[in-house]
């Protein structure tokens, strides 16, 4: 009976530790409509609410948002979509 419990524990531990390891990605978005402080707040708020977003840094001088995210939980397409839903066009800087 104890061996069975240990096996389950080790198996679940392996699954959980594997699931916890995700690939962190960083993309830079060009957001040409982000021209004021309120725009920055709106873009940051919209992106931060998306599941998987870890960090958003906005540069109003360059009209860019640098987004760090967990690619197992969201995608660059979803990030662009959310920015658009918030009212701001966005494209990935290559």
PDB file with one MODEL, atoms N, CA, C and O in Angstrom:
MODEL        1
ATOM      1  N   UNK A   1       0.818  -1.195   0.000  1.00  0.00           N
ATOM      2  CA  UNK A   1       0.000   0.000   0.000  1.00  0.00           C
ATOM      3  C   UNK A   1       0.860   1.257   0.000  1.00  0.00           C
ATOM      4  O   UNK A   1       0.549   2.208  -0.717  1.00  0.00           O
ATOM      5  N   UNK A   2       1.901   1.286   0.762  1.00  0.00           N
ATOM      6  CA  UNK A   2       2.773   2.453   0.802  1.00  0.00           C
ATOM      7  C   UNK A   2       3.470   2.677  -0.536  1.00  0.00           C
ATOM      8  O   UNK A   2       3.651   3.822  -0.949  1.00  0.00           O
ATOM      9  N   UNK A   3       3.857   1.624  -1.206  1.00  0.00           N
ATOM     10  CA  UNK A   3       4.528   1.761  -2.494  1.00  0.00           C
ATOM     11  C   UNK A   3       3.597   2.442  -3.499  1.00  0.00           C
ATOM     12  O   UNK A   3       4.045   3.239  -4.324  1.00  0.00           O
ATOM     13  N   UNK A   4       2.343   2.137  -3.427  1.00  0.00           N
ATOM     14  CA  UNK A   4       1.365   2.728  -4.332  1.00  0.00           C
ATOM     15  C   UNK A   4       1.275   4.235  -4.103  1.00  0.00           C
ATOM     16  O   UNK A   4       1.226   5.007  -5.061  1.00  0.00           O
ATOM     17  N   UNK A   5       1.253   4.646  -2.871  1.00  0.00           N
ATOM     18  CA  UNK A   5       1.191   6.070  -2.542  1.00  0.00           C
ATOM     19  C   UNK A   5       2.452   6.804  -3.008  1.00  0.00           C
ATOM     20  O   UNK A   5       2.368   7.917  -3.525  1.00  0.00           O
ATOM     21  N   UNK A   6       3.586   6.197  -2.830  1.00  0.00           N
ATOM     22  CA  UNK A   6       4.835   6.808  -3.259  1.00  0.00           C
ATOM     23  C   UNK A   6       4.834   6.973  -4.771  1.00  0.00           C
ATOM     24  O   UNK A   6       5.257   8.011  -5.282  1.00  0.00           O
ATOM     25  N   UNK A   7       4.359   5.952  -5.497  1.00  0.00           N
ATOM     26  CA  UNK A   7       4.304   6.006  -6.952  1.00  0.00           C
ATOM     27  C   UNK A   7       3.407   7.152  -7.417  1.00  0.00           C
ATOM     28  O   UNK A   7       3.777   7.893  -8.328  1.00  0.00           O
ATOM     29  N   UNK A   8       2.259   7.304  -6.816  1.00  0.00           N
ATOM     30  CA  UNK A   8       1.343   8.385  -7.183  1.00  0.00           C
ATOM     31  C   UNK A   8       1.995   9.728  -6.886  1.00  0.00           C
ATOM     32  O   UNK A   8       1.922  10.657  -7.690  1.00  0.00           O
ATOM     33  N   UNK A   9       2.623   9.819  -5.742  1.00  0.00           N
ATOM     34  CA  UNK A   9       3.269  11.057  -5.362  1.00  0.00           C
ATOM     35  C   UNK A   9       4.377  11.428  -6.350  1.00  0.00           C
ATOM     36  O   UNK A   9       4.466  12.581  -6.770  1.00  0.00           O
ATOM     37  N   UNK A  10       5.207  10.478  -6.717  1.00  0.00           N
ATOM     38  CA  UNK A  10       6.283  10.747  -7.661  1.00  0.00           C
ATOM     39  C   UNK A  10       5.737  11.092  -9.039  1.00  0.00           C
ATOM     40  O   UNK A  10       6.263  11.978  -9.712  1.00  0.00           O
ATOM     41  N   UNK A  11       4.699  10.406  -9.456  1.00  0.00           N
ATOM     42  CA  UNK A  11       4.104  10.669 -10.758  1.00  0.00           C
ATOM     43  C   UNK A  11       3.502  12.062 -10.802  1.00  0.00           C
ATOM     44  O   UNK A  11       3.747  12.811 -11.749  1.00  0.00           O
ATOM     45  N   UNK A  12       2.719  12.421  -9.795  1.00  0.00           N
ATOM     46  CA  UNK A  12       2.132  13.754  -9.765  1.00  0.00           C
ATOM     47  C   UNK A  12       3.195  14.827  -9.656  1.00  0.00           C
ATOM     48  O   UNK A  12       3.069  15.891 -10.263  1.00  0.00           O
ATOM     49  N   UNK A  13       4.234  14.562  -8.896  1.00  0.00           N
ATOM     50  CA  UNK A  13       5.324  15.517  -8.770  1.00  0.00           C
ATOM     51  C   UNK A  13       6.000  15.764 -10.108  1.00  0.00           C
ATOM     52  O   UNK A  13       6.346  16.901 -10.428  1.00  0.00           O
ATOM     53  N   UNK A  14       6.191  14.716 -10.889  1.00  0.00           N
ATOM     54  CA  UNK A  14       6.781  14.860 -12.212  1.00  0.00           C
ATOM     55  C   UNK A  14       5.887  15.633 -13.148  1.00  0.00           C
ATOM     56  O   UNK A  14       6.367  16.459 -13.925  1.00  0.00           O
ATOM     57  N   UNK A  15       4.598  15.380 -13.088  1.00  0.00           N
ATOM     58  CA  UNK A  15       3.654  16.088 -13.941  1.00  0.00           C
ATOM     59  C   UNK A  15       3.614  17.559 -13.576  1.00  0.00           C
ATOM     60  O   UNK A  15       3.669  18.425 -14.449  1.00  0.00           O
ATOM     61  N   UNK A  16       3.519  17.839 -12.290  1.00  0.00           N
ATOM     62  CA  UNK A  16       3.429  19.221 -11.854  1.00  0.00           C
ATOM     63  C   UNK A  16       4.702  19.997 -12.156  1.00  0.00           C
ATOM     64  O   UNK A  16       4.636  21.155 -12.569  1.00  0.00           O
ATOM     65  N   UNK A  17       5.841  19.387 -11.961  1.00  0.00           N
ATOM     66  CA  UNK A  17       7.074  20.110 -12.224  1.00  0.00           C
ATOM     67  C   UNK A  17       7.246  20.334 -13.722  1.00  0.00           C
ATOM     68  O   UNK A  17       7.788  21.363 -14.127  1.00  0.00           O
ATOM     69  N   UNK A  18       6.802  19.404 -14.547  1.00  0.00           N
ATOM     70  CA  UNK A  18       6.868  19.587 -15.989  1.00  0.00           C
ATOM     71  C   UNK A  18       5.930  20.678 -16.447  1.00  0.00           C
ATOM     72  O   UNK A  18       6.265  21.436 -17.358  1.00  0.00           O
ATOM     73  N   UNK A  19       4.765  20.776 -15.841  1.00  0.00           N
ATOM     74  CA  UNK A  19       3.793  21.791 -16.224  1.00  0.00           C
ATOM     75  C   UNK A  19       4.242  23.180 -15.780  1.00  0.00           C
ATOM     76  O   UNK A  19       3.881  24.183 -16.396  1.00  0.00           O
ATOM     77  N   UNK A  20       5.022  23.230 -14.721  1.00  0.00           N
ATOM     78  CA  UNK A  20       5.451  24.518 -14.204  1.00  0.00           C
ATOM     79  C   UNK A  20       6.541  25.143 -15.078  1.00  0.00           C
ATOM     80  O   UNK A  20       6.751  26.356 -15.046  1.00  0.00           O
ATOM     81  N   UNK A  21       7.229  24.308 -15.856  1.00  0.00           N
ATOM     82  CA  UNK A  21       8.283  24.810 -16.720  1.00  0.00           C
ATOM     83  C   UNK A  21       7.645  25.266 -18.027  1.00  0.00           C
ATOM     84  O   UNK A  21       7.129  24.451 -18.791  1.00  0.00           O
ATOM     85  N   UNK A  22       7.682  26.548 -18.275  1.00  0.00           N
ATOM     86  CA  UNK A  22       7.106  27.098 -19.497  1.00  0.00           C
ATOM     87  C   UNK A  22       8.142  27.971 -20.174  1.00  0.00           C
ATOM     88  O   UNK A  22       9.118  28.409 -19.564  1.00  0.00           O
ATOM     89  N   UNK A  23       7.905  28.204 -21.428  1.00  0.00           N
ATOM     90  CA  UNK A  23       8.827  29.028 -22.195  1.00  0.00           C
ATOM     91  C   UNK A  23       8.391  30.476 -22.096  1.00  0.00           C
ATOM     92  O   UNK A  23       7.276  30.822 -22.486  1.00  0.00           O
ATOM     93  N   UNK A  24       9.256  31.315 -21.584  1.00  0.00           N
ATOM     94  CA  UNK A  24       8.975  32.742 -21.460  1.00  0.00           C
ATOM     95  C   UNK A  24       9.455  33.425 -22.731  1.00  0.00           C
ATOM     96  O   UNK A  24      10.590  33.224 -23.163  1.00  0.00           O
ATOM     97  N   UNK A  25       8.595  34.226 -23.321  1.00  0.00           N
ATOM     98  CA  UNK A  25       8.950  34.952 -24.536  1.00  0.00           C
ATOM     99  C   UNK A  25       8.774  36.439 -24.320  1.00  0.00           C
ATOM    100  O   UNK A  25       8.019  36.880 -23.453  1.00  0.00           O
ATOM    101  N   UNK A  26       9.485  37.197 -25.126  1.00  0.00           N
ATOM    102  CA  UNK A  26       9.384  38.649 -25.086  1.00  0.00           C
ATOM    103  C   UNK A  26       9.145  39.135 -26.514  1.00  0.00           C
ATOM    104  O   UNK A  26       9.876  38.775 -27.437  1.00  0.00           O
ATOM    105  N   UNK A  27       8.110  39.956 -26.679  1.00  0.00           N
ATOM    106  CA  UNK A  27       7.876  40.585 -27.969  1.00  0.00           C
ATOM    107  C   UNK A  27       7.785  42.091 -27.776  1.00  0.00           C
ATOM    108  O   UNK A  27       7.420  42.576 -26.705  1.00  0.00           O
ATOM    109  N   UNK A  28       8.121  42.810 -28.819  1.00  0.00           N
ATOM    110  CA  UNK A  28       7.985  44.258 -28.820  1.00  0.00           C
ATOM    111  C   UNK A  28       6.904  44.619 -29.820  1.00  0.00           C
ATOM    112  O   UNK A  28       6.961  44.240 -30.990  1.00  0.00           O
ATOM    113  N   UNK A  29       5.916  45.359 -29.335  1.00  0.00           N
ATOM    114  CA  UNK A  29       4.820  45.808 -30.180  1.00  0.00           C
ATOM    115  C   UNK A  29       4.992  47.276 -30.530  1.00  0.00           C
ATOM    116  O   UNK A  29       5.354  48.090 -29.681  1.00  0.00           O
ATOM    117  N   UNK A  30       4.732  47.601 -31.769  1.00  0.00           N
ATOM    118  CA  UNK A  30       4.638  49.004 -32.179  1.00  0.00           C
ATOM    119  C   UNK A  30       3.163  49.373 -32.038  1.00  0.00           C
ATOM    120  O   UNK A  30       2.302  48.747 -32.656  1.00  0.00           O
ATOM    121  N   UNK A  31       2.873  50.388 -31.225  1.00  0.00           N
ATOM    122  CA  UNK A  31       1.494  50.812 -30.954  1.00  0.00           C
ATOM    123  C   UNK A  31       1.400  52.296 -31.332  1.00  0.00           C
ATOM    124  O   UNK A  31       1.558  53.165 -30.475  1.00  0.00           O
ATOM    125  N   UNK A  32       1.141  52.589 -32.628  1.00  0.00           N
ATOM    126  CA  UNK A  32       1.209  53.980 -33.095  1.00  0.00           C
ATOM    127  C   UNK A  32       0.158  54.914 -32.496  1.00  0.00           C
ATOM    128  O   UNK A  32       0.362  56.128 -32.472  1.00  0.00           O
ATOM    129  N   UNK A  33      -0.956  54.374 -32.015  1.00  0.00           N
ATOM    130  CA  UNK A  33      -2.026  55.209 -31.451  1.00  0.00           C
ATOM    131  C   UNK A  33      -1.812  55.543 -29.979  1.00  0.00           C
ATOM    132  O   UNK A  33      -2.618  56.266 -29.394  1.00  0.00           O
ATOM    133  N   UNK A  34      -0.758  55.040 -29.377  1.00  0.00           N
ATOM    134  CA  UNK A  34      -0.507  55.230 -27.946  1.00  0.00           C
ATOM    135  C   UNK A  34       0.275  56.530 -27.755  1.00  0.00           C
ATOM    136  O   UNK A  34       1.504  56.525 -27.683  1.00  0.00           O
ATOM    137  N   UNK A  35      -0.459  57.641 -27.673  1.00  0.00           N
ATOM    138  CA  UNK A  35       0.192  58.953 -27.706  1.00  0.00           C
ATOM    139  C   UNK A  35       0.127  59.745 -26.403  1.00  0.00           C
ATOM    140  O   UNK A  35       0.716  60.821 -26.308  1.00  0.00           O
ATOM    141  N   UNK A  36      -0.581  59.227 -25.397  1.00  0.00           N
ATOM    142  CA  UNK A  36      -0.708  59.987 -24.152  1.00  0.00           C
ATOM    143  C   UNK A  36      -0.625  59.062 -22.940  1.00  0.00           C
ATOM    144  O   UNK A  36      -0.570  57.840 -23.082  1.00  0.00           O
ATOM    145  N   UNK A  37      -0.616  59.645 -21.774  1.00  0.00           N
ATOM    146  CA  UNK A  37      -0.521  58.876 -20.530  1.00  0.00           C
ATOM    147  C   UNK A  37      -1.715  57.940 -20.350  1.00  0.00           C
ATOM    148  O   UNK A  37      -1.559  56.809 -19.890  1.00  0.00           O
ATOM    149  N   UNK A  38      -2.897  58.412 -20.710  1.00  0.00           N
ATOM    150  CA  UNK A  38      -4.088  57.560 -20.593  1.00  0.00           C
ATOM    151  C   UNK A  38      -3.985  56.365 -21.533  1.00  0.00           C
ATOM    152  O   UNK A  38      -4.418  55.264 -21.193  1.00  0.00           O
ATOM    153  N   UNK A  39      -3.414  56.582 -22.712  1.00  0.00           N
ATOM    154  CA  UNK A  39      -3.218  55.487 -23.668  1.00  0.00           C
ATOM    155  C   UNK A  39      -2.298  54.414 -23.073  1.00  0.00           C
ATOM    156  O   UNK A  39      -2.572  53.218 -23.168  1.00  0.00           O
ATOM    157  N   UNK A  40      -1.220  54.865 -22.470  1.00  0.00           N
ATOM    158  CA  UNK A  40      -0.270  53.944 -21.843  1.00  0.00           C
ATOM    159  C   UNK A  40      -0.971  53.111 -20.781  1.00  0.00           C
ATOM    160  O   UNK A  40      -0.809  51.893 -20.722  1.00  0.00           O
ATOM    161  N   UNK A  41      -1.749  53.781 -19.947  1.00  0.00           N
ATOM    162  CA  UNK A  41      -2.489  53.077 -18.887  1.00  0.00           C
ATOM    163  C   UNK A  41      -3.452  52.059 -19.483  1.00  0.00           C
ATOM    164  O   UNK A  41      -3.536  50.927 -19.006  1.00  0.00           O
ATOM    165  N   UNK A  42      -4.177  52.456 -20.523  1.00  0.00           N
ATOM    166  CA  UNK A  42      -5.142  51.550 -21.157  1.00  0.00           C
ATOM    167  C   UNK A  42      -4.464  50.331 -21.775  1.00  0.00           C
ATOM    168  O   UNK A  42      -4.953  49.210 -21.632  1.00  0.00           O
ATOM    169  N   UNK A  43      -3.352  50.540 -22.455  1.00  0.00           N
ATOM    170  CA  UNK A  43      -2.634  49.432 -23.085  1.00  0.00           C
ATOM    171  C   UNK A  43      -2.078  48.493 -22.023  1.00  0.00           C
ATOM    172  O   UNK A  43      -2.233  47.276 -22.120  1.00  0.00           O
ATOM    173  N   UNK A  44      -1.427  49.062 -21.007  1.00  0.00           N
ATOM    174  CA  UNK A  44      -0.865  48.223 -19.934  1.00  0.00           C
ATOM    175  C   UNK A  44      -1.948  47.438 -19.210  1.00  0.00           C
ATOM    176  O   UNK A  44      -1.763  46.257 -18.916  1.00  0.00           O
ATOM    177  N   UNK A  45      -3.070  48.076 -18.922  1.00  0.00           N
ATOM    178  CA  UNK A  45      -4.163  47.412 -18.219  1.00  0.00           C
ATOM    179  C   UNK A  45      -4.726  46.265 -19.060  1.00  0.00           C
ATOM    180  O   UNK A  45      -4.931  45.163 -18.550  1.00  0.00           O
ATOM    181  N   UNK A  46      -4.973  46.520 -20.335  1.00  0.00           N
ATOM    182  CA  UNK A  46      -5.535  45.496 -21.215  1.00  0.00           C
ATOM    183  C   UNK A  46      -4.594  44.292 -21.325  1.00  0.00           C
ATOM    184  O   UNK A  46      -5.031  43.145 -21.236  1.00  0.00           O
ATOM    185  N   UNK A  47      -3.321  44.560 -21.515  1.00  0.00           N
ATOM    186  CA  UNK A  47      -2.363  43.463 -21.654  1.00  0.00           C
ATOM    187  C   UNK A  47      -2.173  42.706 -20.343  1.00  0.00           C
ATOM    188  O   UNK A  47      -2.061  41.480 -20.342  1.00  0.00           O
ATOM    189  N   UNK A  48      -2.136  43.428 -19.237  1.00  0.00           N
ATOM    190  CA  UNK A  48      -1.922  42.786 -17.936  1.00  0.00           C
ATOM    191  C   UNK A  48      -3.064  41.856 -17.547  1.00  0.00           C
ATOM    192  O   UNK A  48      -2.859  40.915 -16.780  1.00  0.00           O
ATOM    193  N   UNK A  49      -4.240  42.100 -18.057  1.00  0.00           N
ATOM    194  CA  UNK A  49      -5.393  41.248 -17.742  1.00  0.00           C
ATOM    195  C   UNK A  49      -5.404  39.943 -18.530  1.00  0.00           C
ATOM    196  O   UNK A  49      -6.140  39.017 -18.188  1.00  0.00           O
ATOM    197  N   UNK A  50      -4.605  39.865 -19.568  1.00  0.00           N
ATOM    198  CA  UNK A  50      -4.535  38.653 -20.376  1.00  0.00           C
ATOM    199  C   UNK A  50      -3.767  37.576 -19.621  1.00  0.00           C
ATOM    200  O   UNK A  50      -2.667  37.821 -19.126  1.00  0.00           O
ATOM    201  N   UNK A  51      -4.343  36.397 -19.535  1.00  0.00           N
ATOM    202  CA  UNK A  51      -3.697  35.294 -18.834  1.00  0.00           C
ATOM    203  C   UNK A  51      -2.357  34.971 -19.493  1.00  0.00           C
ATOM    204  O   UNK A  51      -2.271  34.848 -20.715  1.00  0.00           O
ATOM    205  N   UNK A  52      -1.329  34.836 -18.684  1.00  0.00           N
ATOM    206  CA  UNK A  52      -0.007  34.475 -19.183  1.00  0.00           C
ATOM    207  C   UNK A  52       0.946  35.644 -19.336  1.00  0.00           C
ATOM    208  O   UNK A  52       2.136  35.448 -19.583  1.00  0.00           O
ATOM    209  N   UNK A  53       0.431  36.867 -19.190  1.00  0.00           N
ATOM    210  CA  UNK A  53       1.304  38.042 -19.288  1.00  0.00           C
ATOM    211  C   UNK A  53       2.069  38.192 -17.983  1.00  0.00           C
ATOM    212  O   UNK A  53       1.481  38.183 -16.902  1.00  0.00           O
ATOM    213  N   UNK A  54       3.370  38.329 -18.092  1.00  0.00           N
ATOM    214  CA  UNK A  54       4.203  38.463 -16.902  1.00  0.00           C
ATOM    215  C   UNK A  54       4.649  39.901 -16.657  1.00  0.00           C
ATOM    216  O   UNK A  54       4.773  40.328 -15.509  1.00  0.00           O
ATOM    217  N   UNK A  55       4.890  40.650 -17.740  1.00  0.00           N
ATOM    218  CA  UNK A  55       5.400  42.013 -17.578  1.00  0.00           C
ATOM    219  C   UNK A  55       5.094  42.820 -18.836  1.00  0.00           C
ATOM    220  O   UNK A  55       5.172  42.307 -19.952  1.00  0.00           O
ATOM    221  N   UNK A  56       4.744  44.084 -18.638  1.00  0.00           N
ATOM    222  CA  UNK A  56       4.521  45.010 -19.750  1.00  0.00           C
ATOM    223  C   UNK A  56       5.292  46.291 -19.443  1.00  0.00           C
ATOM    224  O   UNK A  56       5.095  46.906 -18.394  1.00  0.00           O
ATOM    225  N   UNK A  57       6.166  46.689 -20.358  1.00  0.00           N
ATOM    226  CA  UNK A  57       6.913  47.932 -20.232  1.00  0.00           C
ATOM    227  C   UNK A  57       6.622  48.755 -21.475  1.00  0.00           C
ATOM    228  O   UNK A  57       6.816  48.294 -22.599  1.00  0.00           O
ATOM    229  N   UNK A  58       6.150  49.990 -21.260  1.00  0.00           N
ATOM    230  CA  UNK A  58       5.741  50.844 -22.367  1.00  0.00           C
ATOM    231  C   UNK A  58       6.709  52.007 -22.522  1.00  0.00           C
ATOM    232  O   UNK A  58       7.115  52.633 -21.543  1.00  0.00           O
ATOM    233  N   UNK A  59       7.070  52.282 -23.769  1.00  0.00           N
ATOM    234  CA  UNK A  59       7.930  53.417 -24.100  1.00  0.00           C
ATOM    235  C   UNK A  59       7.134  54.339 -25.026  1.00  0.00           C
ATOM    236  O   UNK A  59       6.964  54.044 -26.208  1.00  0.00           O
ATOM    237  N   UNK A  60       6.646  55.465 -24.477  1.00  0.00           N
ATOM    238  CA  UNK A  60       5.805  56.361 -25.273  1.00  0.00           C
ATOM    239  C   UNK A  60       6.612  57.111 -26.337  1.00  0.00           C
ATOM    240  O   UNK A  60       6.058  57.481 -27.372  1.00  0.00           O
ATOM    241  N   UNK A  61       7.886  57.339 -26.108  1.00  0.00           N
ATOM    242  CA  UNK A  61       8.710  58.019 -27.106  1.00  0.00           C
ATOM    243  C   UNK A  61       8.852  57.186 -28.381  1.00  0.00           C
ATOM    244  O   UNK A  61       8.874  57.725 -29.487  1.00  0.00           O
ATOM    245  N   UNK A  62       8.944  55.889 -28.214  1.00  0.00           N
ATOM    246  CA  UNK A  62       9.101  54.990 -29.363  1.00  0.00           C
ATOM    247  C   UNK A  62       7.774  54.378 -29.798  1.00  0.00           C
ATOM    248  O   UNK A  62       7.706  53.671 -30.804  1.00  0.00           O
ATOM    249  N   UNK A  63       6.712  54.657 -29.026  1.00  0.00           N
ATOM    250  CA  UNK A  63       5.379  54.085 -29.282  1.00  0.00           C
ATOM    251  C   UNK A  63       5.441  52.558 -29.295  1.00  0.00           C
ATOM    252  O   UNK A  63       4.903  51.903 -30.188  1.00  0.00           O
ATOM    253  N   UNK A  64       6.113  52.010 -28.275  1.00  0.00           N
ATOM    254  CA  UNK A  64       6.304  50.565 -28.189  1.00  0.00           C
ATOM    255  C   UNK A  64       5.909  50.026 -26.824  1.00  0.00           C
ATOM    256  O   UNK A  64       5.968  50.725 -25.812  1.00  0.00           O
ATOM    257  N   UNK A  65       5.507  48.773 -26.828  1.00  0.00           N
ATOM    258  CA  UNK A  65       5.239  48.033 -25.598  1.00  0.00           C
ATOM    259  C   UNK A  65       6.037  46.736 -25.661  1.00  0.00           C
ATOM    260  O   UNK A  65       5.902  45.961 -26.608  1.00  0.00           O
ATOM    261  N   UNK A  66       6.863  46.506 -24.654  1.00  0.00           N
ATOM    262  CA  UNK A  66       7.635  45.271 -24.563  1.00  0.00           C
ATOM    263  C   UNK A  66       6.877  44.354 -23.607  1.00  0.00           C
ATOM    264  O   UNK A  66       6.664  44.685 -22.440  1.00  0.00           O
ATOM    265  N   UNK A  67       6.477  43.198 -24.125  1.00  0.00           N
ATOM    266  CA  UNK A  67       5.608  42.297 -23.377  1.00  0.00           C
ATOM    267  C   UNK A  67       6.332  40.974 -23.129  1.00  0.00           C
ATOM    268  O   UNK A  67       6.780  40.309 -24.063  1.00  0.00           O
ATOM    269  N   UNK A  68       6.435  40.609 -21.862  1.00  0.00           N
ATOM    270  CA  UNK A  68       6.998  39.318 -21.465  1.00  0.00           C
ATOM    271  C   UNK A  68       5.826  38.411 -21.118  1.00  0.00           C
ATOM    272  O   UNK A  68       4.958  38.785 -20.329  1.00  0.00           O
ATOM    273  N   UNK A  69       5.800  37.198 -21.718  1.00  0.00           N
ATOM    274  CA  UNK A  69       4.658  36.325 -21.513  1.00  0.00           C
ATOM    275  C   UNK A  69       5.047  34.859 -21.515  1.00  0.00           C
ATOM    276  O   UNK A  69       6.114  34.480 -21.998  1.00  0.00           O
ATOM    277  N   UNK A  70       4.165  34.046 -20.967  1.00  0.00           N
ATOM    278  CA  UNK A  70       4.302  32.598 -20.919  1.00  0.00           C
ATOM    279  C   UNK A  70       3.628  32.057 -22.178  1.00  0.00           C
ATOM    280  O   UNK A  70       2.407  32.135 -22.312  1.00  0.00           O
ATOM    281  N   UNK A  71       4.421  31.509 -23.100  1.00  0.00           N
ATOM    282  CA  UNK A  71       3.845  31.084 -24.370  1.00  0.00           C
ATOM    283  C   UNK A  71       3.004  29.813 -24.266  1.00  0.00           C
ATOM    284  O   UNK A  71       2.381  29.399 -25.244  1.00  0.00           O
ATOM    285  N   UNK A  72       2.983  29.199 -23.096  1.00  0.00           N
ATOM    286  CA  UNK A  72       2.085  28.057 -22.888  1.00  0.00           C
ATOM    287  C   UNK A  72       0.686  28.528 -22.510  1.00  0.00           C
ATOM    288  O   UNK A  72      -0.269  27.754 -22.571  1.00  0.00           O
ATOM    289  N   UNK A  73       0.562  29.793 -22.120  1.00  0.00           N
ATOM    290  CA  UNK A  73      -0.725  30.318 -21.663  1.00  0.00           C
ATOM    291  C   UNK A  73      -1.331  31.363 -22.596  1.00  0.00           C
ATOM    292  O   UNK A  73      -2.534  31.619 -22.538  1.00  0.00           O
ATOM    293  N   UNK A  74      -0.513  31.967 -23.454  1.00  0.00           N
ATOM    294  CA  UNK A  74      -1.021  32.952 -24.411  1.00  0.00           C
ATOM    295  C   UNK A  74      -0.094  32.988 -25.616  1.00  0.00           C
ATOM    296  O   UNK A  74       0.916  32.285 -25.654  1.00  0.00           O
ATOM    297  N   UNK A  75      -0.440  33.803 -26.592  1.00  0.00           N
ATOM    298  CA  UNK A  75       0.354  33.877 -27.824  1.00  0.00           C
ATOM    299  C   UNK A  75       0.494  35.333 -28.259  1.00  0.00           C
ATOM    300  O   UNK A  75      -0.204  36.219 -27.766  1.00  0.00           O
ATOM    301  N   UNK A  76       1.402  35.551 -29.183  1.00  0.00           N
ATOM    302  CA  UNK A  76       1.576  36.909 -29.699  1.00  0.00           C
ATOM    303  C   UNK A  76       0.315  37.370 -30.429  1.00  0.00           C
ATOM    304  O   UNK A  76      -0.022  38.553 -30.380  1.00  0.00           O
ATOM    305  N   UNK A  77      -0.381  36.465 -31.098  1.00  0.00           N
ATOM    306  CA  UNK A  77      -1.643  36.822 -31.762  1.00  0.00           C
ATOM    307  C   UNK A  77      -2.690  37.290 -30.752  1.00  0.00           C
ATOM    308  O   UNK A  77      -3.399  38.266 -30.996  1.00  0.00           O
ATOM    309  N   UNK A  78      -2.786  36.595 -29.619  1.00  0.00           N
ATOM    310  CA  UNK A  78      -3.740  36.985 -28.580  1.00  0.00           C
ATOM    311  C   UNK A  78      -3.368  38.348 -27.995  1.00  0.00           C
ATOM    312  O   UNK A  78      -4.245  39.149 -27.671  1.00  0.00           O
ATOM    313  N   UNK A  79      -2.084  38.604 -27.864  1.00  0.00           N
ATOM    314  CA  UNK A  79      -1.619  39.888 -27.332  1.00  0.00           C
ATOM    315  C   UNK A  79      -2.009  41.020 -28.278  1.00  0.00           C
ATOM    316  O   UNK A  79      -2.486  42.065 -27.836  1.00  0.00           O
ATOM    317  N   UNK A  80      -1.810  40.817 -29.562  1.00  0.00           N
ATOM    318  CA  UNK A  80      -2.195  41.828 -30.552  1.00  0.00           C
ATOM    319  C   UNK A  80      -3.712  42.012 -30.559  1.00  0.00           C
ATOM    320  O   UNK A  80      -4.200  43.138 -30.654  1.00  0.00           O
ATOM    321  N   UNK A  81      -4.458  40.911 -30.459  1.00  0.00           N
ATOM    322  CA  UNK A  81      -5.928  40.992 -30.432  1.00  0.00           C
ATOM    323  C   UNK A  81      -6.415  41.807 -29.239  1.00  0.00           C
ATOM    324  O   UNK A  81      -7.289  42.660 -29.389  1.00  0.00           O
ATOM    325  N   UNK A  82      -5.864  41.555 -28.067  1.00  0.00           N
ATOM    326  CA  UNK A  82      -6.279  42.270 -26.858  1.00  0.00           C
ATOM    327  C   UNK A  82      -5.950  43.753 -26.970  1.00  0.00           C
ATOM    328  O   UNK A  82      -6.726  44.599 -26.525  1.00  0.00           O
ATOM    329  N   UNK A  83      -4.821  44.064 -27.554  1.00  0.00           N
ATOM    330  CA  UNK A  83      -4.458  45.465 -27.758  1.00  0.00           C
ATOM    331  C   UNK A  83      -5.469  46.134 -28.687  1.00  0.00           C
ATOM    332  O   UNK A  83      -5.871  47.275 -28.459  1.00  0.00           O
ATOM    333  N   UNK A  84      -5.875  45.423 -29.729  1.00  0.00           N
ATOM    334  CA  UNK A  84      -6.885  45.939 -30.651  1.00  0.00           C
ATOM    335  C   UNK A  84      -8.235  46.122 -29.993  1.00  0.00           C
ATOM    336  O   UNK A  84      -8.912  47.120 -30.235  1.00  0.00           O
ATOM    337  N   UNK A  85      -8.634  45.177 -29.168  1.00  0.00           N
ATOM    338  CA  UNK A  85      -9.903  45.278 -28.446  1.00  0.00           C
ATOM    339  C   UNK A  85      -9.902  46.502 -27.535  1.00  0.00           C
ATOM    340  O   UNK A  85     -10.939  47.132 -27.330  1.00  0.00           O
ATOM    341  N   UNK A  86      -8.731  46.832 -26.991  1.00  0.00           N
ATOM    342  CA  UNK A  86      -8.612  48.021 -26.133  1.00  0.00           C
ATOM    343  C   UNK A  86      -8.654  49.310 -26.951  1.00  0.00           C
ATOM    344  O   UNK A  86      -8.735  50.400 -26.385  1.00  0.00           O
ATOM    345  N   UNK A  87      -8.599  49.193 -28.278  1.00  0.00           N
ATOM    346  CA  UNK A  87      -8.724  50.359 -29.137  1.00  0.00           C
ATOM    347  C   UNK A  87      -7.437  50.858 -29.762  1.00  0.00           C
ATOM    348  O   UNK A  87      -7.381  51.973 -30.282  1.00  0.00           O
ATOM    349  N   UNK A  88      -6.391  50.021 -29.709  1.00  0.00           N
ATOM    350  CA  UNK A  88      -5.089  50.441 -30.219  1.00  0.00           C
ATOM    351  C   UNK A  88      -4.557  49.419 -31.222  1.00  0.00           C
ATOM    352  O   UNK A  88      -4.471  48.228 -30.921  1.00  0.00           O
ATOM    353  N   UNK A  89      -4.202  49.896 -32.415  1.00  0.00           N
ATOM    354  CA  UNK A  89      -3.607  48.994 -33.387  1.00  0.00           C
ATOM    355  C   UNK A  89      -2.194  48.655 -32.910  1.00  0.00           C
ATOM    356  O   UNK A  89      -1.527  49.470 -32.273  1.00  0.00           O
ATOM    357  N   UNK A  90      -1.755  47.442 -33.228  1.00  0.00           N
ATOM    358  CA  UNK A  90      -0.428  47.014 -32.795  1.00  0.00           C
ATOM    359  C   UNK A  90       0.145  46.043 -33.822  1.00  0.00           C
ATOM    360  O   UNK A  90      -0.583  45.287 -34.465  1.00  0.00           O
ATOM    361  N   UNK A  91       1.450  46.084 -33.956  1.00  0.00           N
ATOM    362  CA  UNK A  91       2.147  45.121 -34.808  1.00  0.00           C
ATOM    363  C   UNK A  91       3.456  44.756 -34.121  1.00  0.00           C
ATOM    364  O   UNK A  91       4.001  45.535 -33.339  1.00  0.00           O
ATOM    365  N   UNK A  92       3.946  43.573 -34.423  1.00  0.00           N
ATOM    366  CA  UNK A  92       5.186  43.107 -33.823  1.00  0.00           C
ATOM    367  C   UNK A  92       6.367  43.760 -34.542  1.00  0.00           C
ATOM    368  O   UNK A  92       6.431  43.774 -35.771  1.00  0.00           O
ATOM    369  N   UNK A  93       7.286  44.294 -33.765  1.00  0.00           N
ATOM    370  CA  UNK A  93       8.515  44.879 -34.310  1.00  0.00           C
ATOM    371  C   UNK A  93       9.452  43.723 -34.615  1.00  0.00           C
ATOM    372  O   UNK A  93       9.709  42.880 -33.755  1.00  0.00           O
ATOM    373  N   UNK A  94       9.947  43.686 -35.803  1.00  0.00           N
ATOM    374  CA  UNK A  94      10.845  42.577 -36.203  1.00  0.00           C
ATOM    375  C   UNK A  94      12.284  42.919 -35.938  1.00  0.00           C
ATOM    376  O   UNK A  94      13.171  42.110 -36.211  1.00  0.00           O
TER     377      UNK A  94
ENDMDL
END
